[in-house]
Amino acid sequence: MNFDPTVAALWVLPFLSAVVFHEWAHGYVANRLGDDTAERAGRLTLNPLAHVDPIGTVLLPLLLLMTGAPIMFGWARPVPVAFHRLRNPMRDMVWVAAAGPLMNLLLVIGSALALSVVAHGHHGGAAGGGFQVAVPLRYMFQLSIQLNIVLAVFNMLPIPPLDGGRVAVGLLPPSLGGALAQVEPYGFFIVIALLWTNVLGVVLGPVIHLLLRLVSALVPVF
């Protein structure tokens, strides 16, 4: 598959929005629950420059686009959270961790609503310049829906340090939660192994496709 700079450019805003809002949500909820670490570090902002990770936000997504990978993936710099500074560390850790994936789902809803508005405006008689604007906008909102669903589902895997792992640690009985927390130093390598062997595709694929079908049913233009 040939690299198309136009297609790559249309990916930029949906991708940056997905990862930046995800990290901002972690910091915002942590701040509301007593930990202002993200705010003091200048990370409680929607400015993409504060969240860009050279590998996860730039190099990896660009490489996936250039190689025609069937899925877009990446990350921003994690927002710093001092869990011990939360008012109720074990309980509040769950809310802080869940905030990122929940934000991605909110972006799915927002993108679906925006897509519906753009599509109906387009079919309602937009022409000329309106048509030229509507087509890339529709594509960007479709990309945003797909990308945010993938990120929400992936991040809820119950493997620390992914968000789902931290949610599981907070919800499980202390003995089980403590045992799962010990996995965190190896979590990244576990995820890479699951990706490499396509186990993640088998496990997460049906969930992702179910959510995509649900959005498609609610927004027929998708």
C-alpha positions as CSV (number, residue, x, y, z in Angstrom):
1,M,0.0,0.0,0.0
2,N,1.4,3.4,-1.1
3,F,1.8,6.1,1.5
4,D,-0.8,8.9,0.9
5,P,0.2,12.2,2.6
6,T,-3.4,13.4,2.3
7,V,-4.8,10.4,4.2
8,A,-2.0,10.8,6.8
9,A,-2.9,14.5,7.3
10,L,-6.5,13.5,7.9
11,W,-5.4,11.2,10.7
12,V,-3.5,13.9,12.6
13,L,-6.4,15.7,14.4
14,P,-8.4,12.6,15.3
15,F,-5.3,10.9,16.7
16,L,-4.0,13.9,18.6
17,S,-7.5,14.5,20.1
18,A,-7.9,10.9,21.2
19,V,-4.6,10.6,23.0
20,V,-4.4,14.2,24.4
21,F,-8.0,14.2,25.8
22,H,-7.3,10.7,27.2
23,E,-4.3,11.9,29.2
24,W,-6.0,15.2,30.2
25,A,-8.9,13.2,31.6
26,H,-6.6,11.3,33.9
27,G,-5.0,14.5,35.2
28,Y,-8.3,16.3,35.5
29,V,-10.0,13.6,37.6
30,A,-6.9,13.2,39.7
31,N,-6.8,16.9,40.4
32,R,-10.5,16.8,41.4
33,L,-9.8,13.9,43.8
34,G,-6.9,15.6,45.6
35,D,-3.7,15.1,43.5
36,D,-2.5,18.3,41.7
37,T,0.7,16.6,40.4
38,A,-0.4,17.0,36.7
39,E,-1.4,20.6,37.2
40,R,1.9,21.5,38.8
41,A,3.8,19.7,36.0
42,G,1.9,21.8,33.4
43,R,0.1,18.7,32.0
44,L,-3.4,19.7,32.9
45,T,-3.8,21.3,29.5
46,L,-5.2,20.3,26.0
47,N,-2.1,21.8,24.3
48,P,-0.8,18.7,22.3
49,L,2.8,19.9,22.8
50,A,2.6,19.1,26.5
51,H,1.6,15.5,25.8
52,V,3.5,14.5,22.7
53,D,5.7,11.4,23.1
54,P,8.3,11.2,20.2
55,I,7.7,7.5,19.7
56,G,4.1,6.9,20.7
57,T,2.6,10.1,19.2
58,V,4.9,10.6,16.2
59,L,7.1,7.8,15.1
60,L,4.9,4.7,15.6
61,P,1.7,6.2,14.1
62,L,3.7,7.5,11.1
63,L,5.3,4.1,10.6
64,L,1.9,2.4,10.8
65,L,0.5,4.8,8.2
66,M,3.5,4.4,5.9
67,T,3.3,0.6,6.0
68,G,-0.5,0.5,5.5
69,A,-1.2,-1.2,8.8
70,P,-4.8,-2.1,9.2
71,I,-5.1,-0.4,12.6
72,M,-3.8,2.9,14.0
73,F,-2.2,2.8,17.5
74,G,-0.1,5.1,19.7
75,W,0.0,7.0,22.9
76,A,0.9,10.3,24.5
77,R,3.2,10.9,27.5
78,P,1.4,9.5,30.6
79,V,0.1,12.3,32.9
80,P,1.9,12.0,36.2
81,V,-0.4,10.9,39.1
82,A,0.7,10.5,42.7
83,F,-1.9,7.9,43.8
84,H,-0.9,8.3,47.5
85,R,-2.0,11.9,47.4
86,L,-5.6,11.0,46.4
87,R,-8.1,11.4,49.2
88,N,-8.9,7.7,49.0
89,P,-6.0,6.1,47.1
90,M,-7.5,2.7,46.4
91,R,-11.0,3.9,45.5
92,D,-9.9,7.1,43.6
93,M,-7.3,5.2,41.6
94,V,-10.2,3.4,39.9
95,W,-11.8,6.7,38.9
96,V,-8.5,8.2,37.7
97,A,-7.7,5.1,35.6
98,A,-11.1,4.8,34.1
99,A,-11.3,8.5,33.2
100,G,-9.1,8.0,30.1
101,P,-11.1,5.2,28.4
102,L,-14.4,6.9,29.4
103,M,-13.1,10.1,27.7
104,N,-12.4,8.1,24.5
105,L,-16.0,6.8,24.6
106,L,-17.3,10.4,25.0
107,L,-15.2,11.3,22.0
108,V,-16.9,8.5,20.1
109,I,-20.3,9.9,21.0
110,G,-19.2,13.5,20.1
111,S,-17.7,12.4,16.8
112,A,-20.8,10.4,15.9
113,L,-23.1,13.4,16.6
114,A,-20.8,15.6,14.5
115,L,-20.7,13.1,11.7
116,S,-24.5,13.0,11.6
117,V,-24.7,16.8,11.4
118,V,-22.0,17.0,8.6
119,A,-23.6,14.1,6.7
120,H,-27.1,15.5,6.9
121,G,-25.8,19.0,5.9
122,H,-24.0,17.4,3.0
123,H,-27.1,15.5,1.8
124,G,-29.3,18.5,2.4
125,G,-27.8,20.4,-0.5
126,A,-24.2,21.4,0.3
127,A,-22.4,22.0,-3.0
128,G,-19.2,23.4,-4.3
129,G,-16.9,24.4,-1.4
130,G,-19.4,22.9,1.0
131,F,-19.0,19.5,-0.6
132,Q,-15.2,19.8,-0.6
133,V,-15.2,20.5,3.2
134,A,-17.9,17.9,4.1
135,V,-16.0,15.0,2.6
136,P,-12.8,15.3,4.6
137,L,-14.8,16.2,7.7
138,R,-16.8,13.0,7.4
139,Y,-13.7,11.0,7.0
140,M,-12.0,12.6,10.0
141,F,-15.1,11.9,12.2
142,Q,-15.2,8.3,11.0
143,L,-11.5,7.9,11.9
144,S,-12.2,9.5,15.3
145,I,-14.9,7.0,16.0
146,Q,-12.8,4.0,15.0
147,L,-9.7,5.2,16.8
148,N,-11.4,6.1,20.1
149,I,-13.2,2.8,20.2
150,V,-9.9,0.9,19.7
151,L,-8.1,3.0,22.4
152,A,-11.0,2.7,24.9
153,V,-11.2,-1.1,24.5
154,F,-7.4,-1.7,24.4
155,N,-6.8,0.5,27.5
156,M,-9.4,-1.4,29.5
157,L,-7.4,-4.6,29.3
158,P,-6.9,-5.8,32.9
159,I,-3.1,-5.7,32.6
160,P,-1.2,-3.1,34.6
161,P,0.0,-0.5,33.8
162,L,-2.9,-0.2,31.3
163,D,-5.9,1.6,32.7
164,G,-8.0,-1.5,32.9
165,G,-5.2,-3.1,35.0
166,R,-5.3,-0.3,37.6
167,V,-9.1,-0.5,37.6
168,A,-8.9,-4.2,38.3
169,V,-6.3,-3.7,41.1
170,G,-8.6,-1.2,42.8
171,L,-11.8,-3.4,42.5
172,L,-10.4,-6.8,43.3
173,P,-10.0,-8.1,46.9
174,P,-6.7,-6.8,48.4
175,S,-4.9,-10.2,48.0
176,L,-5.8,-10.5,44.3
177,G,-5.3,-6.8,43.6
178,G,-1.9,-6.9,45.2
179,A,-0.9,-9.9,43.2
180,L,-2.1,-8.3,39.9
181,A,-0.2,-5.1,40.8
182,Q,3.0,-7.1,40.9
183,V,2.6,-7.7,37.1
184,E,3.1,-4.0,36.3
185,P,6.9,-4.1,35.7
186,Y,6.2,-6.8,33.0
187,G,2.9,-5.5,31.7
188,F,4.4,-3.7,28.6
189,F,6.2,-6.9,27.5
190,I,3.0,-9.0,28.1
191,V,1.0,-6.6,25.9
192,I,3.7,-6.7,23.2
193,A,3.7,-10.5,23.2
194,L,-0.1,-10.6,23.0
195,L,0.0,-8.2,20.1
196,W,2.7,-10.1,18.3
197,T,0.8,-13.4,18.6
198,N,-2.5,-11.8,17.6
199,V,-4.1,-12.9,20.8
200,L,-5.3,-9.3,21.4
201,G,-6.8,-9.2,18.0
202,V,-8.8,-12.4,18.7
203,V,-9.9,-11.2,22.2
204,L,-10.5,-7.5,21.5
205,G,-11.7,-7.7,17.8
206,P,-15.3,-8.9,18.6
207,V,-15.7,-6.1,21.2
208,I,-14.4,-3.5,18.9
209,H,-16.6,-4.7,16.0
210,L,-19.6,-4.8,18.3
211,L,-19.2,-1.2,19.3
212,L,-18.6,-0.1,15.7
213,R,-21.8,-1.9,14.7
214,L,-23.6,-0.1,17.5
215,V,-22.4,3.3,16.4
216,S,-23.3,2.4,12.8
217,A,-26.8,1.5,13.8
218,L,-27.2,4.8,15.7
219,V,-25.5,6.9,13.0
220,P,-26.6,5.2,9.7
221,V,-24.2,7.4,7.7
222,F,-21.2,5.8,9.4
